[in-house]
Amino acid sequence: MEPASVLLIALLILVVAALYSSVGHGGASGYLAVLSFFALTPAVMSSTALVLNVLVAGIGTISFLRAGHFSFRRSWPFIVLSVPAAFFGGLMKVTDDIFFLLLSGVLLVAAYRLAVGRQSGSLDADIRTPSPAVALPVGAGIGLLSGVVGVGGGIFLSPMAMLFHWATAKQTAALSAFFIVVNSLAGLAGRMARGGIALEGLAPLVLAAFLGGLIGSYFGANKFSSLLLRRLLALVLLTAAVKLIYASL
């Protein structure tokens, strides 16, 4: 790939990482959207997105933990089945057309979530911790889809946690960040087990994601994120989704 293209991708990755990490997300759907505009294979796209996901969501987990928003008691019911499900999803080999259609659906969901912005945080008194009978299957379903597509699943877990008042906004961000880390690692392990890992020219993207993750997680844990920038990113995701749907049909 030409140096100019690598530089452009790195700059876009930095912006995506900063925006997503501000709400506890790793940014895989954003990375996949960016990479979809370039001539890259699904294996390279999903592998790269998962590696950057682990890095950025890991930074976010530490930031929200230090700020006192993370609770392992709230997180573990979602994790127990999501990790093996994500590993199994990573093992699954799907055709390029199916991959791009699934990815399009994920990008559309992500675009919607970014466009409408973060819901206002619930009061502590309103929080209703879900029972394992609810959290376990939710985690498993999100983990499986995440493993197949190459995302961490936070884009699906976050709106559910907010909608059903399972956590406040900050607690949801912390939960999502940790959820993304473990599921991304499981998805990578599944791809590695079937020889589906493809990491080409990753170094500059790792640096860009690291810087973006530091910036976004700091402001997400301690400040506020920009709704305007989130909606601009939503437009990018929507454009990428439409492009992928058109190419797959």
C-alpha positions in Angstrom: 0.0 0.0 0.0 1.2 3.5 -0.8 2.7 5.6 2.1 0.1 8.3 1.5 -2.7 5.7 1.9 -1.2 4.3 5.1 -0.9 7.9 6.5 -4.6 8.6 5.6 -5.7 5.4 7.3 -3.7 6.1 10.4 -5.2 9.6 10.7 -8.7 8.2 10.3 -8.0 5.4 12.8 -6.8 8.0 15.4 -10.0 10.0 15.1 -12.2 6.9 15.3 -10.3 5.6 18.3 -10.7 8.9 20.1 -14.4 9.1 19.5 -15.2 5.5 20.3 -13.0 5.3 23.4 -14.8 8.4 24.8 -17.9 6.1 25.3 -16.0 3.0 26.3 -15.9 1.4 22.9 -12.9 -0.1 21.1 -13.9 1.2 17.7 -13.9 -2.0 15.6 -17.0 -0.9 13.6 -15.3 2.4 12.8 -12.0 0.7 11.9 -13.9 -1.7 9.6 -15.7 1.2 8.0 -12.4 3.0 7.4 -10.7 -0.1 6.0 -13.7 -0.9 3.8 -12.8 2.1 1.6 -9.5 0.6 0.7 -8.7 -2.6 -1.2 -8.2 -4.9 1.8 -9.3 -8.5 2.3 -11.9 -9.4 5.0 -9.2 -11.3 6.8 -7.0 -8.3 7.1 -9.9 -6.0 8.0 -11.3 -8.2 10.8 -7.9 -9.1 12.2 -6.7 -5.5 12.2 -9.9 -4.2 13.8 -9.8 -6.8 16.6 -6.1 -6.0 17.5 -6.9 -2.2 17.6 -10.0 -3.0 19.5 -8.1 -4.8 22.3 -5.6 -1.9 22.5 -8.2 1.0 22.6 -10.8 -0.8 24.8 -8.0 -1.9 27.1 -7.0 1.8 27.6 -10.6 2.6 28.2 -11.0 -0.1 30.8 -8.1 1.2 32.8 -9.3 4.8 32.5 -12.8 4.0 33.7 -11.5 1.6 36.4 -9.3 4.4 37.8 -12.3 6.8 37.7 -14.3 4.3 39.8 -16.9 3.3 37.2 -16.0 -0.4 36.6 -17.6 -3.2 38.5 -16.6 -6.8 37.9 -19.8 -8.0 39.7 -21.8 -6.3 37.0 -19.6 -7.5 34.2 -19.0 -11.2 34.7 -22.5 -12.5 33.8 -22.1 -11.0 30.3 -18.6 -12.4 29.9 -19.0 -16.1 30.9 -20.7 -17.2 27.7 -19.6 -14.4 25.4 -16.0 -15.4 25.4 -16.5 -19.0 24.2 -19.2 -17.7 21.8 -16.8 -15.1 20.3 -14.1 -17.8 20.0 -16.5 -20.0 18.1 -17.5 -17.1 15.9 -13.9 -16.5 15.1 -13.5 -20.1 14.1 -16.4 -19.7 11.6 -15.3 -19.1 8.0 -18.0 -17.3 6.0 -18.0 -16.1 2.4 -16.9 -12.6 1.5 -20.4 -11.6 0.6 -21.9 -12.9 3.8 -19.1 -11.2 5.8 -19.7 -7.8 4.1 -23.5 -8.1 4.6 -23.1 -8.9 8.3 -20.6 -6.1 8.6 -23.1 -3.7 6.9 -25.7 -4.5 9.5 -23.2 -3.9 12.3 -22.2 -0.5 10.7 -25.8 0.5 10.4 -26.4 -0.2 14.1 -23.3 1.6 15.0 -24.2 4.6 12.9 -27.6 4.8 14.5 -26.2 4.7 18.0 -23.6 7.4 17.2 -26.2 9.6 15.5 -28.7 9.7 18.3 -26.0 10.3 20.9 -25.6 9.0 24.4 -28.7 8.7 26.5 -28.7 10.6 29.7 -27.3 8.5 32.6 -29.8 6.7 34.9 -29.9 7.6 38.5 -28.3 5.1 40.8 -31.7 4.4 42.4 -33.0 3.3 39.0 -30.3 0.7 38.3 -31.6 -2.8 38.0 -28.8 -5.4 37.8 -30.0 -8.1 35.4 -30.2 -11.7 36.6 -27.7 -14.3 35.1 -30.7 -15.8 33.3 -30.8 -12.6 31.3 -27.2 -11.6 31.1 -25.8 -15.0 30.1 -27.8 -15.4 26.8 -27.4 -11.7 25.9 -23.6 -12.1 26.3 -23.5 -15.3 24.3 -25.5 -13.9 21.4 -23.5 -10.7 21.1 -20.2 -12.7 21.5 -21.1 -15.0 18.6 -21.9 -12.2 16.2 -18.8 -10.2 17.3 -16.5 -13.2 16.7 -17.9 -13.7 13.1 -17.7 -10.1 12.0 -14.6 -9.0 14.0 -16.0 -6.5 16.5 -16.0 -6.5 20.3 -19.8 -6.2 20.7 -19.9 -3.1 22.8 -22.0 -1.3 20.2 -24.8 -3.9 20.9 -24.4 -4.2 24.7 -24.3 -0.4 25.5 -27.7 0.5 24.2 -29.3 -2.6 25.9 -27.6 -1.6 29.2 -28.9 1.9 29.0 -32.4 1.0 27.7 -33.0 -1.5 30.5 -31.2 0.6 33.2 -28.6 -2.1 33.9 -26.0 0.7 34.5 -25.4 4.4 34.4 -23.8 6.0 31.4 -20.3 5.9 32.9 -20.8 2.3 34.2 -22.1 1.2 30.8 -19.0 2.6 29.2 -16.8 0.7 31.7 -18.8 -2.5 31.2 -18.6 -2.2 27.4 -14.8 -1.5 27.4 -14.1 -4.7 29.4 -16.6 -6.7 27.4 -14.9 -5.6 24.1 -11.4 -6.5 25.4 -12.2 -10.1 26.3 -14.4 -10.8 23.2 -11.9 -9.3 20.8 -9.2 -11.5 22.3 -11.5 -14.5 22.0 -12.3 -13.6 18.4 -8.6 -13.3 17.6 -7.9 -16.7 19.2 -10.6 -18.3 17.1 -9.2 -16.8 13.9 -5.7 -17.8 14.9 -6.9 -21.4 15.5 -8.2 -21.7 11.9 -5.3 -19.7 10.4 -7.4 -16.7 9.6 -5.1 -14.0 11.1 -3.8 -11.5 8.6 -1.9 -8.5 9.9 -0.2 -6.3 7.3 1.2 -2.9 7.9 -0.2 -2.8 11.4 2.5 -0.8 13.2 1.4 2.8 12.2 -2.2 1.9 12.9 -1.4 0.7 16.4 0.4 3.9 17.2 -2.6 6.0 15.9 -5.1 3.9 17.8 -3.0 4.1 21.0 -2.9 8.0 20.8 -6.6 8.2 20.0 -7.5 5.8 22.8 -5.6 7.8 25.3 -7.3 11.1 24.3 -10.8 9.7 24.0 -10.8 7.6 27.2 -9.5 10.5 29.2 -12.3 12.8 28.1 -14.8 10.0 28.3 -14.0 9.1 31.9 -13.6 12.7 33.1 -15.2 15.0 30.6 -17.8 14.9 27.8 -17.8 13.6 24.3 -18.7 15.8 21.3 -22.1 14.9 19.8 -21.3 16.7 16.5 -18.2 14.6 15.9 -20.2 11.5 16.8 -22.8 12.3 14.2 -20.1 13.0 11.6 -18.6 9.6 12.3 -22.1 8.1 12.0 -22.3 9.5 8.5 -19.0 7.8 7.6 -20.3 4.5 9.0 -23.6 4.9 7.1 -21.7 5.6 3.8 -19.5 2.5 4.4 -22.5 0.3 5.1 -24.3 1.4 1.9 -21.1 0.9 -0.1 -20.7 -2.7 1.2 -24.4 -3.5 0.6 -24.2 -2.3 -2.9 -21.0 -4.3 -3.6 -22.4 -7.5 -2.1 -25.7 -7.5 -4.1 
